[in-house]
Structures are given as structure tokens and as C-alpha cells.
């Protein structure tokens, strides 16, 4: 019910009068203050001193709607919250997010239509950060929960810069998790960014995902061009391929697609929308061509 109210409150911003926009700004600023005050309260509870450090926070809430040929209308809600706790420890972070936001392979080609009370949620605390030149590691622990089921887990994230100059940057990212019920998963990403001009980039993404209980490993490859139109707008276009590998062999394609996205930060620096048309060929449809249109409306919450 809470999220339904947020949608009703925020989505019609472009239809509001100037007077009502002031009310909209008030509610947004109030929610940002709640996040900052919550972080500071946690900090002050554990560390009682006169430090003037205030927590920086970040949250994102978005609603998505998509329609694909010969398929029903899809809907999704995503949210991600990060609270910094600088008094307890400089690099301490508290995260809370739904399963869509936690999914590294999430690319909008299918939306999570689970009701909010049936979804998995992740609460994670990053406790330690190690940085050595171009290599950094973050360790933490958390819990995955759905209704009354709670599963603690250990989380490690590592990032290594393979190469960097004025034109090209390449990085390796890995996330490993071990759950208390014996499940484990690993996500590996190798990304490269090539700067053609000040406002034009080529991005190559390669992702590999493995889960103990999965029947196969997932591969996702994507090549995109991103053009920055101005400080509020950008457009991207490219193509991608999703595949699976049984026991690290027997490569099979699940789908491949051409995609594009127009991103517009249209109200101040915290309200945006995205329009993403794409053309797909899926294995489940015998690789028949389908057309897909996704609309995403989102709001950022940031501390000042």
C-alpha cells in the first residue's frame, strides 16, 4: 500500500501546476531528510561524540511498464537504498533493496511481476574495505528474506582495473555470496569503455553468473553506444546476447536483441524517465521476431 501511494503521488508530476510542484518538492525534501536523519541516528546510537560528520545517503525508486509482441503487459517496481555510517566507520554502508535491484543480470528484457509481499529482499552491511592501487575488496554480511523466511549470507565484492588511459578503461568485477542454507552464487563482469569523443562512448559488457542450484550458467554480452546530449539527456543503442552453458559446455543462445534507450532527467536533478524500444528473438518463441517497448519512471533521493 505504501508503494502504491508513492506511485500515485509522484508519477503525475508533469501534470501538476506550479503550486503543486512546490508541494512535490516539499515531500521529496522531507523523505531525503528522513534518510539522512535515520543514518545519523544509527551513527549516534553507536558512537557518541561531537563530530559534525553527516551521513550521505542515496535511494532510487522506479516503476516500469513493458509491452512485447504476443505477450501481456508487464509491470515492475524497483528500489534501492544505501545509508552511509561515517561515525561508526568511514566506509561502512547499509544497503536495502528488492531482488530486481540486487540482480546483476537485470536488463529489462523481462520484468519481475511478483507482488511486493511475495518478493525476496536483501539487507546488507558492508563492514570492511581494502584498497590497493587499482584493486579494491569490500566484505560484508546480510540477510535475504521473503515473508517469514530469513537466510543470512556472507558477501564479498572485488573490483580490479585491468587497463586505463585517456581513451579506454577496462575493469573486472566479481561478487560472491555464500548463504547459511548452503547455497552460493558468483557473478563475474568484465566491462570496457572506449571514449570516441567527449560525449560519445562505446561500452562492452560481459557477464557470467553461476548459482549452486541453477541447471546452467548464464552468459550475457552487450555492446552499446552512449551519446550524451546534454546534462539532462542521453541516448544509447546497441545489441546483446543472452546464453546459457550446461556445466561450462554446450553453449546455447536464449535470446538476442537490438535495444535503445532515451534517458531524460526532466525535473531538477532527481526525477527521470526512460523510453526503451527493442527488437528481440527468443529461443522460447523459436527465434521469431518480437517488438518490445519499456517505459521507466524513477526518482532519486540524495542527501545535499
Long-range contacts (C-beta under 8 A, 24 or more apart in sequence): 3-77, 3-79, 3-116, 6-61, 7-63, 7-77, 10-61, 10-271, 10-297, 10-299, 11-63, 11-297, 13-267, 13-271, 14-266, 14-267, 28-270, 28-299, 28-301, 31-301, 32-57, 32-301, 32-302, 32-303, 32-304, 35-59, 35-81, 35-83, 35-301, 35-303, 36-303, 38-83, 39-83, 39-84, 39-85, 39-94, 42-83, 42-85, 42-88, 42-94, 43-85, 43-86, 43-87, 43-88, 44-87, 46-87, 46-88, 47-87, 47-88, 49-87, 51-87, 53-86, 53-87, 54-303, 55-83, 55-84, 55-85, 55-86, 55-303, 56-84, 56-86, 56-303, 57-81, 57-82, 57-83, 57-84, 57-301, 57-302, 57-303, 58-82, 58-300, 58-301, 58-302, 58-303, 59-300, 59-301, 59-302, 60-101, 60-298, 60-299, 60-300, 60-301, 61-298, 61-299, 61-301, 62-296, 62-297, 62-298, 62-299, 63-296, 63-297, 63-298, 64-108, 64-111, 64-294, 64-295, 64-296, 64-297, 65-294, 65-295, 66-108, 66-111, 66-292, 66-293, 66-294, 66-295, 67-292, 67-293, 68-280, 68-290, 68-291, 68-292, 68-293, 69-289, 69-290, 69-291, 69-292, 70-285, 70-290, 71-290, 74-110, 74-111, 74-113, 75-111, 75-113, 76-100, 76-111, 76-112, 76-113, 77-116, 89-127, 91-126, 91-128, 91-129, 91-138, 92-125, 92-126, 92-127, 93-125, 93-126, 93-140, 94-123, 94-124, 94-125, 94-126, 95-122, 95-123, 95-124, 95-125, 95-126, 95-142, 96-121, 96-122, 96-123, 96-124, 97-121, 97-122, 98-122, 104-175, 104-187, 104-189, 104-207, 104-209, 105-187, 105-207, 105-209, 105-218, 105-220, 107-220, 107-222, 107-240, 108-276, 108-294, 108-296, 109-242, 109-255, 109-257, 109-278, 109-280, 109-292, 111-294, 117-147, 118-146, 118-147, 119-146, 120-144, 120-145, 120-146, 121-145, 121-146, 124-155, 126-155, 126-157, 134-160, 134-161, 134-164, 135-159, 135-160, 135-161, 144-179, 151-179, 151-180, 151-181, 151-183, 152-179, 152-180, 153-177, 153-178, 153-179, 153-180, 154-178, 162-190, 166-195, 167-194, 167-195, 168-192, 168-193, 168-194, 168-195, 169-193, 182-212, 183-211, 183-212, 183-213, 184-211, 184-212, 185-209, 185-210, 185-211, 185-212, 186-210, 198-228, 199-227, 199-228, 199-229, 200-225, 200-226, 200-227, 200-228, 201-225, 201-226, 201-227, 201-228, 202-226, 203-238, 215-246, 216-244, 216-245, 216-246, 216-247, 217-244, 217-245, 217-246, 217-248, 218-242, 218-243, 218-244, 219-243, 219-244, 219-245, 219-251, 224-259, 231-265, 232-264, 232-265, 232-266, 233-262, 233-263, 233-264, 233-265, 234-262, 234-263, 235-260, 235-261, 235-262, 235-263, 236-260, 236-261, 236-263, 237-261, 252-283, 253-283, 254-282, 254-283, 255-280, 255-281, 255-282, 255-283, 256-280, 256-281, 257-281, 257-292, 269-300, 270-299, 270-300, 270-301, 270-302, 271-298, 271-299, 271-300, 272-297, 272-298, 272-299, 272-300, 273-297, 273-298, 274-298
